[in-house]
Amino acid sequence: MTIPFRQHKRYRVAIDVAKALSYLHRDCQSRILHLDVKPENILINENYRALVSDFGLSKLKRRDESRNNVSEKCDVYSYGMVLLEIIGGRRNIYKISKKKFEFFPRIVVEKLRDEKLMEIVDERLVMIGGINDERVLQRMIVMALWCIREKAKMRRYARF
């Protein structure tokens, strides 16, 4: 029996982290930039709910402050990279031989263009039948790619 991807633990983790970052960036009196969003700083509780941790590099910004290049776009980029790791079950940069490395986001773009989404997904999810809605998967992938755009002003929040 397969479970809908929207009910899968990884999907919930992705949503929880997005909500946490949205809260830090939009709902706090002062904006809080985490500046170190990565898998190691995402804790999972006993109910498989994600909690963003380690605010050692974080920065408080007033709502009207926009003088330097540090903005929530840094966290958006990092979130996109984390989202790709959640989907693919692998690091975004990984060693394939002694001197050769692969950049997973580049592979994701190629597979998306070739409409081979299931080749992006972590094999463990595919084996248990955890992906049964390719529309949700495609939206998550596209959102991750929006988040990691090279030009910061092009990065944006999106909805799954």
SERO-842434 format. One record per residue (C-alpha): residue number from 1; residue in three letters; x, y, z. Coordinates in nm, 2 decimals, always signed. Layout:
<rs>
+-----+------+--------+--------+--------+
!  nr ! rest !      u !      v !      w !
+-----+------+--------+--------+--------+
! NUM !  ALA !      X !      Y !      Z !
...
+-----+------+--------+--------+--------+
</rs>
This chain:
<rs>
+-----+------+--------+--------+--------+
!  nr ! rest !      u !      v !      w !
+-----+------+--------+--------+--------+
!   1 !  MET !  +0.00 !  +0.00 !  +0.00 !
!   2 !  THR !  +0.14 !  +0.34 !  -0.10 !
!   3 !  ILE !  +0.08 !  +0.65 !  +0.10 !
!   4 !  PRO !  +0.02 !  +0.98 !  -0.08 !
!   5 !  PHE !  +0.34 !  +1.19 !  -0.10 !
!   6 !  ARG !  +0.16 !  +1.48 !  +0.07 !
!   7 !  GLN !  +0.14 !  +1.26 !  +0.38 !
!   8 !  HIS !  +0.50 !  +1.14 !  +0.36 !
!   9 !  LYS !  +0.74 !  +1.24 !  +0.63 !
!  10 !  ARG !  +0.98 !  +1.41 !  +0.39 !
!  11 !  TYR !  +0.70 !  +1.63 !  +0.25 !
!  12 !  ARG !  +0.60 !  +1.73 !  +0.60 !
!  13 !  VAL !  +0.96 !  +1.82 !  +0.68 !
!  14 !  ALA !  +0.98 !  +2.03 !  +0.37 !
!  15 !  ILE !  +0.66 !  +2.22 !  +0.46 !
!  16 !  ASP !  +0.76 !  +2.26 !  +0.83 !
!  17 !  VAL !  +1.10 !  +2.42 !  +0.73 !
!  18 !  ALA !  +0.93 !  +2.65 !  +0.48 !
!  19 !  LYS !  +0.68 !  +2.76 !  +0.74 !
!  20 !  ALA !  +0.95 !  +2.82 !  +1.00 !
!  21 !  LEU !  +1.15 !  +3.03 !  +0.75 !
!  22 !  SER !  +0.84 !  +3.22 !  +0.65 !
!  23 !  TYR !  +0.77 !  +3.30 !  +1.01 !
!  24 !  LEU !  +1.12 !  +3.42 !  +1.07 !
!  25 !  HIS !  +1.12 !  +3.64 !  +0.76 !
!  26 !  ARG !  +0.77 !  +3.78 !  +0.76 !
!  27 !  ASP !  +0.59 !  +3.74 !  +1.09 !
!  28 !  CYS !  +0.84 !  +3.84 !  +1.35 !
!  29 !  GLN !  +0.86 !  +4.20 !  +1.45 !
!  30 !  SER !  +1.22 !  +4.21 !  +1.34 !
!  31 !  ARG !  +1.31 !  +3.99 !  +1.04 !
!  32 !  ILE !  +1.54 !  +3.70 !  +1.15 !
!  33 !  LEU !  +1.78 !  +3.57 !  +0.89 !
!  34 !  HIS !  +1.90 !  +3.22 !  +0.98 !
!  35 !  LEU !  +2.19 !  +3.22 !  +0.74 !
!  36 !  ASP !  +2.28 !  +2.86 !  +0.80 !
!  37 !  VAL !  +1.99 !  +2.65 !  +0.67 !
!  38 !  LYS !  +2.12 !  +2.30 !  +0.60 !
!  39 !  PRO !  +2.01 !  +1.94 !  +0.69 !
!  40 !  GLU !  +2.23 !  +1.94 !  +1.00 !
!  41 !  ASN !  +2.03 !  +2.23 !  +1.14 !
!  42 !  ILE !  +1.69 !  +2.07 !  +1.09 !
!  43 !  LEU !  +1.58 !  +1.86 !  +1.39 !
!  44 !  ILE !  +1.30 !  +1.61 !  +1.37 !
!  45 !  ASN !  +1.09 !  +1.55 !  +1.68 !
!  46 !  GLU !  +0.92 !  +1.22 !  +1.78 !
!  47 !  ASN !  +0.62 !  +1.31 !  +1.56 !
!  48 !  TYR !  +0.85 !  +1.37 !  +1.26 !
!  49 !  ARG !  +0.79 !  +1.74 !  +1.27 !
!  50 !  ALA !  +1.08 !  +1.96 !  +1.16 !
!  51 !  LEU !  +1.23 !  +2.23 !  +1.38 !
!  52 !  VAL !  +1.49 !  +2.47 !  +1.25 !
!  53 !  SER !  +1.78 !  +2.50 !  +1.50 !
!  54 !  ASP !  +2.13 !  +2.65 !  +1.55 !
!  55 !  PHE !  +2.08 !  +3.03 !  +1.52 !
!  56 !  GLY !  +2.45 !  +3.10 !  +1.58 !
!  57 !  LEU !  +2.49 !  +3.28 !  +1.25 !
!  58 !  SER !  +2.15 !  +3.44 !  +1.24 !
!  59 !  LYS !  +2.10 !  +3.81 !  +1.20 !
!  60 !  LEU !  +1.82 !  +4.04 !  +1.32 !
!  61 !  LYS !  +1.71 !  +4.30 !  +1.06 !
!  62 !  ARG !  +1.46 !  +4.58 !  +1.10 !
!  63 !  ARG !  +1.17 !  +4.58 !  +0.85 !
!  64 !  ASP !  +1.30 !  +4.89 !  +0.68 !
!  65 !  GLU !  +1.67 !  +4.78 !  +0.67 !
!  66 !  SER !  +1.79 !  +4.68 !  +0.32 !
!  67 !  ARG !  +2.14 !  +4.84 !  +0.30 !
!  68 !  ASN !  +2.36 !  +4.53 !  +0.26 !
!  69 !  ASN !  +2.34 !  +4.22 !  +0.04 !
!  70 !  VAL !  +2.24 !  +3.99 !  +0.33 !
!  71 !  SER !  +1.87 !  +3.92 !  +0.30 !
!  72 !  GLU !  +1.61 !  +3.64 !  +0.33 !
!  73 !  LYS !  +1.72 !  +3.54 !  -0.02 !
!  74 !  CYS !  +2.02 !  +3.37 !  +0.14 !
!  75 !  ASP !  +1.78 !  +3.15 !  +0.34 !
!  76 !  VAL !  +1.56 !  +3.09 !  +0.04 !
!  77 !  TYR !  +1.86 !  +2.97 !  -0.16 !
!  78 !  SER !  +1.97 !  +2.73 !  +0.12 !
!  79 !  TYR !  +1.61 !  +2.61 !  +0.16 !
!  80 !  GLY !  +1.60 !  +2.52 !  -0.21 !
!  81 !  MET !  +1.92 !  +2.32 !  -0.18 !
!  82 !  VAL !  +1.78 !  +2.14 !  +0.13 !
!  83 !  LEU !  +1.46 !  +2.06 !  -0.06 !
!  84 !  LEU !  +1.66 !  +1.90 !  -0.34 !
!  85 !  GLU !  +1.84 !  +1.69 !  -0.08 !
!  86 !  ILE !  +1.51 !  +1.58 !  +0.07 !
!  87 !  ILE !  +1.37 !  +1.48 !  -0.27 !
!  88 !  GLY !  +1.69 !  +1.31 !  -0.40 !
!  89 !  GLY !  +1.81 !  +1.16 !  -0.08 !
!  90 !  ARG !  +2.17 !  +1.27 !  -0.15 !
!  91 !  ARG !  +2.40 !  +1.57 !  -0.11 !
!  92 !  ASN !  +2.39 !  +1.83 !  -0.38 !
!  93 !  ILE !  +2.76 !  +1.80 !  -0.44 !
!  94 !  TYR !  +2.89 !  +1.45 !  -0.43 !
!  95 !  LYS !  +3.20 !  +1.26 !  -0.53 !
!  96 !  ILE !  +3.17 !  +1.02 !  -0.82 !
!  97 !  SER !  +3.54 !  +0.94 !  -0.86 !
!  98 !  LYS !  +3.87 !  +1.05 !  -0.71 !
!  99 !  LYS !  +3.88 !  +1.38 !  -0.90 !
! 100 !  LYS !  +3.52 !  +1.42 !  -1.03 !
! 101 !  PHE !  +3.22 !  +1.57 !  -0.85 !
! 102 !  GLU !  +2.86 !  +1.59 !  -0.96 !
! 103 !  PHE !  +2.63 !  +1.89 !  -0.89 !
! 104 !  PHE !  +2.29 !  +1.74 !  -0.82 !
! 105 !  PRO !  +2.09 !  +2.06 !  -0.91 !
! 106 !  ARG !  +2.23 !  +2.04 !  -1.26 !
! 107 !  ILE !  +2.12 !  +1.68 !  -1.30 !
! 108 !  VAL !  +1.77 !  +1.78 !  -1.17 !
! 109 !  VAL !  +1.74 !  +2.05 !  -1.44 !
! 110 !  GLU !  +1.83 !  +1.80 !  -1.71 !
! 111 !  LYS !  +1.59 !  +1.53 !  -1.57 !
! 112 !  LEU !  +1.31 !  +1.79 !  -1.54 !
! 113 !  ARG !  +1.36 !  +1.90 !  -1.90 !
! 114 !  ASP !  +1.36 !  +1.54 !  -2.02 !
! 115 !  GLU !  +1.05 !  +1.47 !  -1.81 !
! 116 !  LYS !  +1.22 !  +1.20 !  -1.61 !
! 117 !  LEU !  +1.12 !  +1.31 !  -1.26 !
! 118 !  MET !  +1.14 !  +0.97 !  -1.10 !
! 119 !  GLU !  +1.51 !  +0.95 !  -1.18 !
! 120 !  ILE !  +1.56 !  +1.25 !  -0.94 !
! 121 !  VAL !  +1.38 !  +1.09 !  -0.65 !
! 122 !  ASP !  +1.56 !  +0.89 !  -0.37 !
! 123 !  GLU !  +1.55 !  +0.53 !  -0.47 !
! 124 !  ARG !  +1.43 !  +0.44 !  -0.12 !
! 125 !  LEU !  +1.11 !  +0.64 !  -0.18 !
! 126 !  VAL !  +1.05 !  +0.48 !  -0.52 !
! 127 !  MET !  +1.10 !  +0.13 !  -0.37 !
! 128 !  ILE !  +0.83 !  +0.18 !  -0.11 !
! 129 !  GLY !  +0.60 !  +0.35 !  -0.36 !
! 130 !  GLY !  +0.62 !  +0.67 !  -0.17 !
! 131 !  ILE !  +0.57 !  +0.89 !  -0.48 !
! 132 !  ASN !  +0.24 !  +0.84 !  -0.63 !
! 133 !  ASP !  +0.16 !  +1.20 !  -0.73 !
! 134 !  GLU !  +0.41 !  +1.33 !  -0.99 !
! 135 !  ARG !  +0.23 !  +1.67 !  -0.99 !
! 136 !  VAL !  +0.33 !  +1.73 !  -0.63 !
! 137 !  LEU !  +0.68 !  +1.61 !  -0.70 !
! 138 !  GLN !  +0.71 !  +1.84 !  -1.00 !
! 139 !  ARG !  +0.59 !  +2.14 !  -0.80 !
! 140 !  MET !  +0.84 !  +2.07 !  -0.53 !
! 141 !  ILE !  +1.13 !  +2.04 !  -0.78 !
! 142 !  VAL !  +1.03 !  +2.35 !  -0.96 !
! 143 !  MET !  +1.00 !  +2.54 !  -0.63 !
! 144 !  ALA !  +1.35 !  +2.42 !  -0.53 !
! 145 !  LEU !  +1.49 !  +2.54 !  -0.86 !
! 146 !  TRP !  +1.32 !  +2.88 !  -0.81 !
! 147 !  CYS !  +1.48 !  +2.91 !  -0.47 !
! 148 !  ILE !  +1.83 !  +2.84 !  -0.60 !
! 149 !  ARG !  +1.83 !  +3.08 !  -0.90 !
! 150 !  GLU !  +2.17 !  +3.24 !  -0.94 !
! 151 !  LYS !  +2.04 !  +3.60 !  -0.93 !
! 152 !  ALA !  +1.91 !  +3.66 !  -0.58 !
! 153 !  LYS !  +1.64 !  +3.90 !  -0.69 !
! 154 !  MET !  +1.49 !  +3.62 !  -0.90 !
! 155 !  ARG !  +1.45 !  +3.39 !  -0.60 !
! 156 !  ARG !  +1.11 !  +3.38 !  -0.45 !
! 157 !  TYR !  +0.87 !  +3.20 !  -0.22 !
! 158 !  ALA !  +0.63 !  +2.98 !  -0.39 !
! 159 !  ARG !  +0.35 !  +2.74 !  -0.29 !
! 160 !  PHE !  +0.36 !  +2.37 !  -0.35 !
+-----+------+--------+--------+--------+
</rs>
